[in-house]
Amino acid sequence: MANHKSALKRIRSNEAKRVLNRYQHKSTRTAIKKLRAITDKTAAQDLLKKVSSMLDRLAKKSIIHKNKAANNKSKLTKFVNALGA
């Protein structure tokens, strides 16, 4: 167990951040799945903007790697562009 006040505070703050990071990561994954299920191109384009923003936010906070965010955005953009064709 921690012996210092600052170490106890660090444990509390780390747990709070962990819960928030997990929530954001899980909600982003859910949004990606929802986007992949869409067949309407205009709705997909609207959702793509939101999902891209969510991925950028996760990468900026180092919840996911920046290359993983870029790969996901690339694949999702290709998917949305192929819907009309």
N, CA, C and O atoms as CSV, one atom per row, in Angstrom:
chain,resi,resn,atom,element,x,y,z
A,1,MET,N,N,0.843,-1.187,0.000
A,1,MET,CA,C,0.000,0.000,0.000
A,1,MET,C,C,0.886,1.247,0.000
A,1,MET,O,O,2.022,1.216,0.473
A,2,ALA,N,N,0.359,2.316,-0.525
A,2,ALA,CA,C,1.130,3.561,-0.629
A,2,ALA,C,C,1.368,4.165,0.754
A,2,ALA,O,O,0.530,4.062,1.650
A,3,ASN,N,N,2.526,4.793,0.899
A,3,ASN,CA,C,2.898,5.374,2.185
A,3,ASN,C,C,2.781,6.893,2.215
A,3,ASN,O,O,2.834,7.493,3.288
A,4,HIS,N,N,2.621,7.522,1.056
A,4,HIS,CA,C,2.602,8.974,1.003
A,4,HIS,C,C,1.241,9.472,0.537
A,4,HIS,O,O,0.520,8.787,-0.189
A,5,LYS,N,N,0.913,10.671,0.971
A,5,LYS,CA,C,-0.354,11.273,0.558
A,5,LYS,C,C,-0.426,11.413,-0.962
A,5,LYS,O,O,-1.456,11.134,-1.577
A,6,SER,N,N,0.672,11.846,-1.547
A,6,SER,CA,C,0.687,12.052,-2.999
A,6,SER,C,C,0.500,10.735,-3.750
A,6,SER,O,O,-0.130,10.705,-4.807
A,7,ALA,N,N,1.048,9.641,-3.204
A,7,ALA,CA,C,0.893,8.336,-3.840
A,7,ALA,C,C,-0.556,7.867,-3.756
A,7,ALA,O,O,-1.068,7.256,-4.694
A,8,LEU,N,N,-1.210,8.151,-2.646
A,8,LEU,CA,C,-2.630,7.804,-2.505
A,8,LEU,C,C,-3.472,8.600,-3.497
A,8,LEU,O,O,-4.396,8.066,-4.110
A,9,LYS,N,N,-3.147,9.866,-3.646
A,9,LYS,CA,C,-3.878,10.697,-4.603
A,9,LYS,C,C,-3.643,10.202,-6.025
A,9,LYS,O,O,-4.566,10.184,-6.838
A,10,ARG,N,N,-2.417,9.803,-6.325
A,10,ARG,CA,C,-2.091,9.298,-7.656
A,10,ARG,C,C,-2.912,8.041,-7.953
A,10,ARG,O,O,-3.388,7.866,-9.075
A,11,ILE,N,N,-3.077,7.182,-6.973
A,11,ILE,CA,C,-3.881,5.963,-7.152
A,11,ILE,C,C,-5.328,6.333,-7.474
A,11,ILE,O,O,-5.941,5.753,-8.371
A,12,ARG,N,N,-5.863,7.297,-6.740
A,12,ARG,CA,C,-7.249,7.726,-6.979
A,12,ARG,C,C,-7.406,8.344,-8.359
A,12,ARG,O,O,-8.352,8.033,-9.082
A,13,SER,N,N,-6.482,9.215,-8.719
A,13,SER,CA,C,-6.611,9.900,-10.013
A,13,SER,C,C,-6.384,8.931,-11.178
A,13,SER,O,O,-7.035,9.050,-12.217
A,14,ASN,N,N,-5.465,7.973,-11.013
A,14,ASN,CA,C,-5.237,6.977,-12.063
A,14,ASN,C,C,-6.486,6.139,-12.303
A,14,ASN,O,O,-6.815,5.831,-13.448
A,15,GLU,N,N,-7.172,5.775,-11.248
A,15,GLU,CA,C,-8.392,4.978,-11.388
A,15,GLU,C,C,-9.476,5.769,-12.105
A,15,GLU,O,O,-10.184,5.229,-12.955
A,16,ALA,N,N,-9.608,7.048,-11.765
A,16,ALA,CA,C,-10.617,7.889,-12.414
A,16,ALA,C,C,-10.309,8.038,-13.905
A,16,ALA,O,O,-11.212,7.969,-14.739
A,17,LYS,N,N,-9.038,8.241,-14.234
A,17,LYS,CA,C,-8.641,8.370,-15.637
A,17,LYS,C,C,-8.837,7.064,-16.386
A,17,LYS,O,O,-9.253,7.069,-17.545
A,18,ARG,N,N,-8.540,5.947,-15.737
A,18,ARG,CA,C,-8.699,4.636,-16.371
A,18,ARG,C,C,-10.151,4.393,-16.755
A,18,ARG,O,O,-10.441,3.921,-17.855
A,19,VAL,N,N,-11.056,4.716,-15.845
A,19,VAL,CA,C,-12.487,4.516,-16.114
A,19,VAL,C,C,-12.938,5.385,-17.288
A,19,VAL,O,O,-13.659,4.913,-18.167
A,20,LEU,N,N,-12.520,6.641,-17.307
A,20,LEU,CA,C,-12.904,7.543,-18.388
A,20,LEU,C,C,-12.312,7.095,-19.723
A,20,LEU,O,O,-12.996,7.126,-20.746
A,21,ASN,N,N,-11.044,6.677,-19.718
A,21,ASN,CA,C,-10.402,6.206,-20.951
A,21,ASN,C,C,-11.097,4.964,-21.500
A,21,ASN,O,O,-11.294,4.841,-22.709
A,22,ARG,N,N,-11.466,4.049,-20.616
A,22,ARG,CA,C,-12.164,2.839,-21.056
A,22,ARG,C,C,-13.513,3.187,-21.658
A,22,ARG,O,O,-13.912,2.609,-22.670
A,23,TYR,N,N,-14.212,4.122,-21.047
A,23,TYR,CA,C,-15.522,4.539,-21.558
A,23,TYR,C,C,-15.384,5.142,-22.955
A,23,TYR,O,O,-16.143,4.797,-23.861
A,24,GLN,N,N,-14.418,6.039,-23.128
A,24,GLN,CA,C,-14.227,6.688,-24.427
A,24,GLN,C,C,-13.805,5.680,-25.492
A,24,GLN,O,O,-14.274,5.742,-26.628
A,25,HIS,N,N,-12.926,4.757,-25.129
A,25,HIS,CA,C,-12.451,3.757,-26.079
A,25,HIS,C,C,-13.587,2.843,-26.503
A,25,HIS,O,O,-13.739,2.540,-27.686
A,26,LYS,N,N,-14.381,2.405,-25.544
A,26,LYS,CA,C,-15.485,1.496,-25.842
A,26,LYS,C,C,-16.560,2.195,-26.685
A,26,LYS,O,O,-17.099,1.595,-27.615
A,27,SER,N,N,-16.872,3.445,-26.371
A,27,SER,CA,C,-17.892,4.149,-27.142
A,27,SER,C,C,-17.417,4.410,-28.572
A,27,SER,O,O,-18.231,4.430,-29.496
A,28,THR,N,N,-16.123,4.607,-28.763
A,28,THR,CA,C,-15.573,4.779,-30.106
A,28,THR,C,C,-15.676,3.476,-30.889
A,28,THR,O,O,-16.051,3.488,-32.062
A,29,ARG,N,N,-15.351,2.363,-30.259
A,29,ARG,CA,C,-15.473,1.064,-30.937
A,29,ARG,C,C,-16.917,0.787,-31.330
A,29,ARG,O,O,-17.179,0.258,-32.410
A,30,THR,N,N,-17.848,1.141,-30.460
A,30,THR,CA,C,-19.269,0.957,-30.760
A,30,THR,C,C,-19.681,1.817,-31.946
A,30,THR,O,O,-20.440,1.367,-32.804
A,31,ALA,N,N,-19.187,3.051,-32.002
A,31,ALA,CA,C,-19.511,3.948,-33.112
A,31,ALA,C,C,-18.948,3.406,-34.425
A,31,ALA,O,O,-19.581,3.534,-35.473
A,32,ILE,N,N,-17.765,2.802,-34.369
A,32,ILE,CA,C,-17.166,2.217,-35.573
A,32,ILE,C,C,-18.038,1.066,-36.070
A,32,ILE,O,O,-18.292,0.948,-37.269
A,33,LYS,N,N,-18.492,0.225,-35.157
A,33,LYS,CA,C,-19.361,-0.890,-35.543
A,33,LYS,C,C,-20.667,-0.378,-36.140
A,33,LYS,O,O,-21.178,-0.938,-37.110
A,34,LYS,N,N,-21.197,0.680,-35.561
A,34,LYS,CA,C,-22.437,1.266,-36.071
A,34,LYS,C,C,-22.220,1.817,-37.483
A,34,LYS,O,O,-23.081,1.674,-38.351
A,35,LEU,N,N,-21.074,2.440,-37.703
A,35,LEU,CA,C,-20.758,2.989,-39.026
A,35,LEU,C,C,-20.640,1.865,-40.058
A,35,LEU,O,O,-21.121,2.011,-41.182
A,36,ARG,N,N,-20.019,0.764,-39.698
A,36,ARG,CA,C,-19.849,-0.352,-40.627
A,36,ARG,C,C,-21.186,-0.996,-40.986
A,36,ARG,O,O,-21.308,-1.621,-42.040
A,37,ALA,N,N,-22.192,-0.849,-40.115
A,37,ALA,CA,C,-23.501,-1.458,-40.362
A,37,ALA,C,C,-24.384,-0.596,-41.258
A,37,ALA,O,O,-25.396,-1.079,-41.767
A,38,ILE,N,N,-24.023,0.665,-41.459
A,38,ILE,CA,C,-24.850,1.595,-42.234
A,38,ILE,C,C,-24.725,1.285,-43.730
A,38,ILE,O,O,-23.646,0.964,-44.229
A,39,THR,N,N,-25.867,1.392,-44.433
A,39,THR,CA,C,-25.853,1.192,-45.883
A,39,THR,C,C,-26.135,2.484,-46.643
A,39,THR,O,O,-25.892,2.557,-47.848
A,40,ASP,N,N,-26.648,3.508,-45.948
A,40,ASP,CA,C,-26.953,4.802,-46.571
A,40,ASP,C,C,-25.700,5.678,-46.569
A,40,ASP,O,O,-25.098,5.909,-45.520
A,41,LYS,N,N,-25.310,6.166,-47.760
A,41,LYS,CA,C,-24.046,6.903,-47.884
A,41,LYS,C,C,-24.060,8.232,-47.144
A,41,LYS,O,O,-23.071,8.575,-46.495
A,42,THR,N,N,-25.151,8.993,-47.221
A,42,THR,CA,C,-25.175,10.308,-46.569
A,42,THR,C,C,-25.109,10.173,-45.054
A,42,THR,O,O,-24.417,10.945,-44.391
A,43,ALA,N,N,-25.827,9.195,-44.502
A,43,ALA,CA,C,-25.768,8.967,-43.051
A,43,ALA,C,C,-24.372,8.505,-42.644
A,43,ALA,O,O,-23.865,8.882,-41.588
A,44,ALA,N,N,-23.763,7.690,-43.491
A,44,ALA,CA,C,-22.415,7.188,-43.198
A,44,ALA,C,C,-21.401,8.329,-43.200
A,44,ALA,O,O,-20.494,8.354,-42.369
A,45,GLN,N,N,-21.551,9.274,-44.130
A,45,GLN,CA,C,-20.621,10.403,-44.183
A,45,GLN,C,C,-20.736,11.269,-42.933
A,45,GLN,O,O,-19.729,11.745,-42.409
A,46,ASP,N,N,-21.969,11.474,-42.456
A,46,ASP,CA,C,-22.151,12.250,-41.229
A,46,ASP,C,C,-21.513,11.555,-40.038
A,46,ASP,O,O,-20.825,12.182,-39.233
A,47,LEU,N,N,-21.749,10.256,-39.936
A,47,LEU,CA,C,-21.190,9.503,-38.816
A,47,LEU,C,C,-19.671,9.390,-38.922
A,47,LEU,O,O,-18.980,9.339,-37.905
A,48,LEU,N,N,-19.150,9.351,-40.148
A,48,LEU,CA,C,-17.701,9.254,-40.340
A,48,LEU,C,C,-16.984,10.454,-39.729
A,48,LEU,O,O,-15.917,10.300,-39.135
A,49,LYS,N,N,-17.555,11.635,-39.869
A,49,LYS,CA,C,-16.943,12.831,-39.275
A,49,LYS,C,C,-16.833,12.682,-37.756
A,49,LYS,O,O,-15.803,13.001,-37.163
A,50,LYS,N,N,-17.908,12.193,-37.140
A,50,LYS,CA,C,-17.902,12.032,-35.679
A,50,LYS,C,C,-16.910,10.959,-35.249
A,50,LYS,O,O,-16.174,11.137,-34.278
A,51,VAL,N,N,-16.895,9.857,-35.968
A,51,VAL,CA,C,-15.990,8.757,-35.616
A,51,VAL,C,C,-14.535,9.182,-35.798
A,51,VAL,O,O,-13.686,8.850,-34.970
A,52,SER,N,N,-14.242,9.908,-36.868
A,52,SER,CA,C,-12.870,10.389,-37.094
A,52,SER,C,C,-12.428,11.301,-35.961
A,52,SER,O,O,-11.290,11.227,-35.496
A,53,SER,N,N,-13.326,12.150,-35.529
A,53,SER,CA,C,-13.025,13.047,-34.420
A,53,SER,C,C,-12.752,12.258,-33.141
A,53,SER,O,O,-11.828,12.570,-32.391
A,54,MET,N,N,-13.573,11.229,-32.905
A,54,MET,CA,C,-13.370,10.403,-31.714
A,54,MET,C,C,-12.016,9.695,-31.764
A,54,MET,O,O,-11.307,9.626,-30.761
A,55,LEU,N,N,-11.665,9.173,-32.935
A,55,LEU,CA,C,-10.376,8.483,-33.076
A,55,LEU,C,C,-9.212,9.442,-32.862
A,55,LEU,O,O,-8.225,9.095,-32.213
A,56,ASP,N,N,-9.332,10.658,-33.413
A,56,ASP,CA,C,-8.276,11.654,-33.220
A,56,ASP,C,C,-8.106,11.993,-31.749
A,56,ASP,O,O,-6.985,12.154,-31.266
A,57,ARG,N,N,-9.214,12.098,-31.045
A,57,ARG,CA,C,-9.172,12.429,-29.621
A,57,ARG,C,C,-8.490,11.318,-28.834
A,57,ARG,O,O,-7.685,11.589,-27.943
A,58,LEU,N,N,-8.809,10.066,-29.162
A,58,LEU,CA,C,-8.170,8.938,-28.478
A,58,LEU,C,C,-6.666,8.913,-28.751
A,58,LEU,O,O,-5.871,8.645,-27.851
A,59,ALA,N,N,-6.283,9.192,-29.993
A,59,ALA,CA,C,-4.857,9.191,-30.343
A,59,ALA,C,C,-4.134,10.335,-29.646
A,59,ALA,O,O,-3.001,10.174,-29.192
A,60,LYS,N,N,-4.787,11.489,-29.562
A,60,LYS,CA,C,-4.155,12.641,-28.928
A,60,LYS,C,C,-3.894,12.385,-27.449
A,60,LYS,O,O,-2.895,12.854,-26.903
A,61,LYS,N,N,-4.784,11.646,-26.802
A,61,LYS,CA,C,-4.618,11.330,-25.381
A,61,LYS,C,C,-3.807,10.058,-25.153
A,61,LYS,O,O,-3.655,9.614,-24.015
A,62,SER,N,N,-3.287,9.472,-26.230
A,62,SER,CA,C,-2.486,8.243,-26.181
A,62,SER,C,C,-3.264,7.066,-25.606
A,62,SER,O,O,-2.682,6.182,-24.977
A,63,ILE,N,N,-4.579,7.053,-25.821
A,63,ILE,CA,C,-5.375,5.892,-25.436
A,63,ILE,C,C,-5.180,4.812,-26.490
A,63,ILE,O,O,-5.111,3.626,-26.167
A,64,ILE,N,N,-5.090,5.228,-27.762
A,64,ILE,CA,C,-4.706,4.328,-28.834
A,64,ILE,C,C,-3.520,4.968,-29.562
A,64,ILE,O,O,-3.280,6.168,-29.436
A,65,HIS,N,N,-2.797,4.170,-30.308
A,65,HIS,CA,C,-1.642,4.681,-31.044
A,65,HIS,C,C,-2.118,5.520,-32.225
A,65,HIS,O,O,-3.170,5.247,-32.803
A,66,LYS,N,N,-1.349,6.531,-32.576
A,66,LYS,CA,C,-1.753,7.426,-33.665
A,66,LYS,C,C,-1.866,6.693,-35.000
A,66,LYS,O,O,-2.703,7.043,-35.831
A,67,ASN,N,N,-1.022,5.674,-35.209
A,67,ASN,CA,C,-1.105,4.910,-36.452
A,67,ASN,C,C,-2.365,4.050,-36.510
A,67,ASN,O,O,-2.938,3.849,-37.581
A,68,LYS,N,N,-2.790,3.549,-35.365
A,68,LYS,CA,C,-4.035,2.771,-35.314
A,68,LYS,C,C,-5.211,3.671,-35.660
A,68,LYS,O,O,-6.120,3.262,-36.383
A,69,ALA,N,N,-5.196,4.886,-35.148
A,69,ALA,CA,C,-6.265,5.838,-35.470
A,69,ALA,C,C,-6.261,6.146,-36.965
A,69,ALA,O,O,-7.316,6.186,-37.598
A,70,ALA,N,N,-5.085,6.360,-37.521
A,70,ALA,CA,C,-4.969,6.670,-38.944
A,70,ALA,C,C,-5.434,5.492,-39.800
A,70,ALA,O,O,-6.122,5.693,-40.800
A,71,ASN,N,N,-5.067,4.270,-39.420
A,71,ASN,CA,C,-5.489,3.083,-40.162
A,71,ASN,C,C,-7.007,2.929,-40.123
A,71,ASN,O,O,-7.636,2.649,-41.144
A,72,ASN,N,N,-7.588,3.112,-38.942
A,72,ASN,CA,C,-9.038,3.002,-38.816
A,72,ASN,C,C,-9.745,4.048,-39.667
A,72,ASN,O,O,-10.711,3.739,-40.365
A,73,LYS,N,N,-9.263,5.285,-39.610
A,73,LYS,CA,C,-9.883,6.356,-40.385
A,73,LYS,C,C,-9.781,6.070,-41.874
A,73,LYS,O,O,-10.729,6.315,-42.621
A,74,SER,N,N,-8.640,5.555,-42.309
A,74,SER,CA,C,-8.434,5.242,-43.721
A,74,SER,C,C,-9.399,4.154,-44.180
A,74,SER,O,O,-10.048,4.291,-45.217
A,75,LYS,N,N,-9.491,3.081,-43.411
A,75,LYS,CA,C,-10.364,1.970,-43.779
A,75,LYS,C,C,-11.833,2.393,-43.781
A,75,LYS,O,O,-12.598,2.003,-44.663
A,76,LEU,N,N,-12.220,3.194,-42.787
A,76,LEU,CA,C,-13.615,3.639,-42.713
A,76,LEU,C,C,-13.944,4.588,-43.861
A,76,LEU,O,O,-15.048,4.544,-44.404
A,77,THR,N,N,-13.001,5.441,-44.231
A,77,THR,CA,C,-13.231,6.361,-45.347
A,77,THR,C,C,-13.389,5.570,-46.652
A,77,THR,O,O,-14.262,5.874,-47.464
A,78,LYS,N,N,-12.545,4.563,-46.846
A,78,LYS,CA,C,-12.677,3.712,-48.035
A,78,LYS,C,C,-14.039,3.025,-48.051
A,78,LYS,O,O,-14.678,2.925,-49.099
A,79,PHE,N,N,-14.474,2.558,-46.899
A,79,PHE,CA,C,-15.762,1.881,-46.785
A,79,PHE,C,C,-16.911,2.827,-47.170
A,79,PHE,O,O,-17.809,2.452,-47.923
A,80,VAL,N,N,-16.866,4.048,-46.645
A,80,VAL,CA,C,-17.939,5.014,-46.908
A,80,VAL,C,C,-17.925,5.424,-48.388
A,80,VAL,O,O,-18.985,5.555,-49.000
A,81,ASN,N,N,-16.752,5.625,-48.958
A,81,ASN,CA,C,-16.666,5.999,-50.372
A,81,ASN,C,C,-17.167,4.894,-51.291
A,81,ASN,O,O,-17.681,5.171,-52.374
A,82,ALA,N,N,-17.022,3.658,-50.869
A,82,ALA,CA,C,-17.462,2.532,-51.700
A,82,ALA,C,C,-18.973,2.318,-51.630
A,82,ALA,O,O,-19.531,1.594,-52.455
A,83,LEU,N,N,-19.638,2.937,-50.657
A,83,LEU,CA,C,-21.084,2.737,-50.516
A,83,LEU,C,C,-21.860,3.222,-51.734
A,83,LEU,O,O,-22.816,2.569,-52.152
A,84,GLY,N,N,-21.468,4.347,-52.307
A,84,GLY,CA,C,-22.215,4.902,-53.433
A,84,GLY,C,C,-22.025,4.121,-54.720
A,84,GLY,O,O,-22.898,4.122,-55.587
A,85,ALA,N,N,-20.890,3.455,-54.845
A,85,ALA,CA,C,-20.563,2.785,-56.114
A,85,ALA,C,C,-21.213,1.436,-56.260
A,85,ALA,O,O,-21.024,0.766,-57.275
